[in-house]
Amino acid sequence: MSKKILVTGGCGYIGSILVFMLLEKGYKVKVFDKLYFGDESLKSIRNKIELIPGDIRNFDPKILDGIDSVVHLGGLSNDPTAAFDPKANYSINFDGTVKLAQACKSKGIQRFTFASGCAVYGFFADGIATEDTSANPQSDYAKSKLDAEIALIQMADKNFCPVILRQGTVFGLSPRMRWDLVVNAFVMQAFKTKRLEVLYGGEAWRPVVNVNDVAKAHICCLEAEPDKVRGQIFHVVYGNYRVLEMAHRVRSSLKQMGIDADVDVNYDKSDNRSYQVSNKKLTETIGFTPRVSMEEGAREIAAAIQKGEYRDFDHPIYYNLPWMKLLIEVEERLQKTGRVL
């Protein structure tokens, strides 16, 4: 009998890619998602999965009935959304994660992967960080992720196998597309304004990774020998680049497709986040190394735009924070009229 995987945030940017991959590998899939962005990303496979709408803060353990493993992607996913509502950020990213993990442990579900981020390093100027490097979170988002990591590691034992994946800055084409991620934004800007906007001088370092490689890393950790990954932290990155270099690489890769754009650099402020990280531990421990380059990812996005996909660049649904603000505004207006979303 095929194993059944619960994917929280399964309709999201990474989750919608992961769900397709799991089905292709023969797994059964249940998705738990707040549906902030709807379920359009999974419409082509909607009849092949079980979809449970809900908020991780009110997670019902009965949802875990029949589940063999959990991939926990659900939560607020970047600094701006966390800063917009710090209380919700912590209750979702920390409290929700702990509640889910405790429910898994009570149900005897051993395999659990958690989507964290390299943002926990904040500002690290002393070379390339390993998983043993001290964290230095610079935001509410990073702090909530780090606290959740610590709680999960403390819960690890012979009957519970949590794995923390510190993902780099993700890029690439997804059914739930986002234009608020740096590489994706550069491609979008090449089409919209023909000017790639680099903020803060572009001197900060970022580790990057393709969305497909992130999804594969979660699957590899689910399938790895438990003793190799139990309570472990792994970086998931393709490479480290300064933001200005990223812009020029994207520009060059798009130029090969006949898409030309300039790079504009803004020096008004400095970025208080800069870090490089190593992927060595993931490769050596479970034999997985991200393979999709930034240039490949940029060209894939550009090809989709050329086909007419995701061309409504200003629609707030492609940007996490503007979409959240819009939903809150709509909800407030409905409440004033006596209606509730």
Protein Blocks (a to p, Z undefined) as FASTA:
>chain_A
ZZddddehklmmklmmmmmmmmmnopacddddeklnojmlmmmmmmmpccddddfklccf
klmgoiabdcdfbdcfbfklmmmmmmlmmmmmmmmmmmmmmmmmmnopabdcddddfkln
opacebjadfkbccddfbfklmmmmmmmmmmmmmgcfkbccddddddddedddfbdcfkb
fklmmmmmmmmnopacdeehlmaccddddfklmmmmmmmmmmmcfklmgopacdddfbdc
dfklmmmmmmmmmmmnopacdddddfkbccfbdcdddfklmmmmnopacfbdfklmmmmm
mmmmmnopaklmmlmklpmklmmmmmmmmmmmmmmnopaZZ
